[in-house]
Amino acid sequence: MSNVTALKQPTAERPIALLLSQLDALTNKKKQCQAELKNIEAEITGIQSEIQDYMERSDLKEISSQQGGKAVMNTKTIYAFESPETKNDFFKFAFENEYYQLLYQRPGQKACEELIAEGMTIPGIKTVEKIEIQYKPQ
């Protein structure tokens, strides 16, 4: 038996070489689009900042464009740890007072992986293997 894995022809009519070539082209196109998207998002952020400054100076909560669009300034409250050191105080408070609703509702992937690797069984957690095809062009 050989240690070399032979590429199997897919059940589709297209040869594997063509599929890999198409995947390479689409992966490169995706990278280009992601770079362009980053630039566009940075430009949008800069423009939004200028609009916010204008609206704050003018004491406006919304403003309409000539094209029919509308910019609305909302305030969103975000709850975050004061510092990395205060994390323990937060968790202690949540557990001592049984305020479990304060805790994030999704299991931490890395933490679960590490505890299960140590042989621990975590109640309520199951492991699921997800298979993906990852392609890295040259």
N, C-alpha and C positions, 0 to 999 in steps of 0.2 A: 504494500500500500504506500502511496506517495503522500508526503506532507504538503504538497502543492495542491491548492484548491483550484480546480478547473472552473472557469467561468461557464455557467450554464446559459444556453440560449433561452431568452424569455419566451413565454408561451405566445406572446404577441408576434406579429410578422416582422417587426423591426429587429435588425441585428443589434447585439449588445454594443458593438463599437459605435453605432449610430446613436443609441440611447445615451452612452457616456459622453459623446460629443455634444449632444443637445443639452445634457445636464451641465457640462462645463460652460457652454455658452450662456445658459440661463443663470448659472451661479455668478458668472462675471457681470452679467447685466444687473442682477440683484445688488451686487456690491456697488456698482456705479449709481444705481438709484438710491441706495441707502446713504451714500456720500452726498448726493444731491439733496436728499431729504434733510440731512443734518444741516446743510447750508441754508435751506429754506426755513427750517425751524428756528435757526439762530436769527435770521433776518426778521421773522415774524415776532420773535421775542423782543428784538430791538424796537420794532415799530409799536408793539403793545406798550412797551415802557414809555415811549414818547407820548402815546395817546393817554396813558394813565397820568403822566405829569400834567398834560394839558387839562384833563378833566378835573384833577385835584385843584389846580390853580383856578379853574373856572367854576368850581363847586358844582360840577355836573355829575349825574349818576348814569346818564346815557346820552349818546349822540348818534345821529344818523348820517350816513354818507349820501352823496348825490346818486350813487348807484342803487340805493335802496337798502343797503346793509345797515346794521345797527351795532354800535359798540356799547356794551353795558358793563359797568364796573360793579362787581360784587365783592363782598368781603367773605372769605371762607376761614373759619377757625380750624387750625390744625393742632392736634395734640401730639406733643413729642417729648422725649426725655430731656430734662434740663441739661444733663450731662451723662456720660457713660456711667459715672459713679452712682447716679440716682436710680438706675435700673433696679437694683436690688431692693431699694425702698419701695418702689412701685409694686414689684411682685409680692413682697412681704405684705403690703397693705391689701392687695387683691386677695391673697390666700387667707390671711387672718380674718378678713371681713366677708369672705366667701363672695366676692364680687367677680366671679369668673367671667361675667359678660365683658369685663375690661380686657380680657385676653384675646389675642388673635385666634381666629377660629380654624386655622389650618395648621396641620402638624409641620414643624420645621424639618425639611428634608435632610439636611446635614446632621442635625441632632439625632433624628430617628436612626439614620444610617449608622452613626457611631455607636449608639446604645445597642442596637440589634447586632452589630458586629461583635460587641462584647458579650453577646449571648443573652441579653435581656429581652424579655417579652413585654411589649408595651400594650396594655389593654386598649382595645378599640382601634388598633392600627393593624392594617394588613399591608403586605408588600405586593406590588404589581410590577412586573417587568414590562417595559415599553421598548419595543424594537423600532429603531429608526435607521434609515439609510443616510449616512452623512457623507458628503462628497467635498473634497478639498482640491480645488484646481491648483495647478503649478504656480 
